[in-house]
């Protein structure tokens, strides 16, 4: 599990390789990842946008920006959590992802929270993140 805390908001990520959706012969490798966001701070916040940087095993980057996550813009009061699962395909057997969420307080103050960098590894391929 990978973990980052920004302004009292914890983000954990658990990636999982999906062999049934992958094909080495077709250079298609697929992972799911489950993210849990816990508001351990003292303010209610809303997740507005996401920014991902996805790097495959050849060093090619793809950036994704969008509204919310899985079609939602969750509001988290202190002590609340939000969990979702999504997925990512790569043309290589390994890679990694990192990024951030744009949050907004009830007072309208925007701030970014870190999504921890996490490794995407298929069986037999192991990368280390520096």
Rosetta blueprint (number, residue, H / E / L):
1 X L
2 X E
3 X E
4 X E
5 X E
6 X E
7 X L
8 X L
9 X E
10 X E
11 X E
12 X E
13 X E
14 X E
15 X E
16 X E
17 X E
18 X L
19 X H
20 X H
21 X H
22 X L
23 X E
24 X H
25 X H
26 X H
27 X L
28 X E
29 X E
30 X E
31 X E
32 X E
33 X E
34 X E
35 X E
36 X E
37 X E
38 X E
39 X E
40 X L
41 X L
42 X L
43 X L
44 X L
45 X E
46 X E
47 X E
48 X E
49 X E
50 X E
51 X E
52 X E
53 X E
54 X E
55 X E
56 X E
57 X L
58 X L
59 X L
60 X L
61 X E
62 X E
63 X E
64 X E
65 X E
66 X E
67 X E
68 X L
69 X E
70 X L
71 X L
72 X E
73 X L
74 X L
75 X E
76 X E
77 X L
78 X L
79 X L
80 X L
81 X E
82 X E
83 X E
84 X E
85 X E
86 X E
87 X E
88 X E
89 X E
90 X E
91 X L
92 X L
93 X L
94 X E
95 X E
96 X E
97 X E
98 X E
99 X E
100 X E
101 X E
102 X E
103 X E
104 X E
105 X E
106 X L
107 X L
108 X L
109 X L
110 X E
111 X E
112 X E
113 X E
114 X E
115 X E
116 X E
117 X E
118 X E
119 X E
120 X E
121 X E
122 X L
123 X L
124 X L
125 X L
126 X L
127 X L
128 X L
129 X L
130 X L
